[in-house]
Amino acid sequence: MASIQRPASSGSSEGGDPAVDERKRKRMESNRESARRSRMRKQKQLENLTEEASRLQNENAHLAQSIKAKEEAYVEMEAANDILKAQTMELADRLRFLNSILEIAEDVGDLSVEIPQIPDLFFNPWQIPHPMMASPDMFIHGTEGLFAS
């Protein structure tokens, strides 16, 4: 049987060319340095991503808090708006009542009184007319002095 000759293993330096061994050593050092730089880049990238994740979590918490505050303010405004709508309806009813009294007084006493129309405030709330000036006494005393003669 013929013996198979194998080249010297790449790990041994026995009987090898010193120039080849030097290139091999330099290549190994270069590979180690490249691997070290690669690990450092990965570590730096991991640190950057961790910092960004932390920053985004903080920003998210801040935005969630801001949204919650705005939702609470919206609920408060809705409640105030509902109160104002109810007050508007009550005042419109009072005005209708007072207008009906003026109409009766006009019919009975043969008086000519200009009776303002009651606008529908809910169809065009941005065009609320101001036909007359109200005095504070008008709302405090209500209708108690209307029938006194």
Secondary structure by P-SEA (a helix, b strand, c coil): cbbbbbcccccccccccaaaaaaaaaaaaaaaaaaaaaaaaaaaaaaaaaaaaaaaaaaaaaaaaaaaaaaaaaaaaaaaaaaaaaaaaaaaaaaaaaaaaaaaaaaaaccccbbbbbcccccccccccccccccaaaaaacccccccc
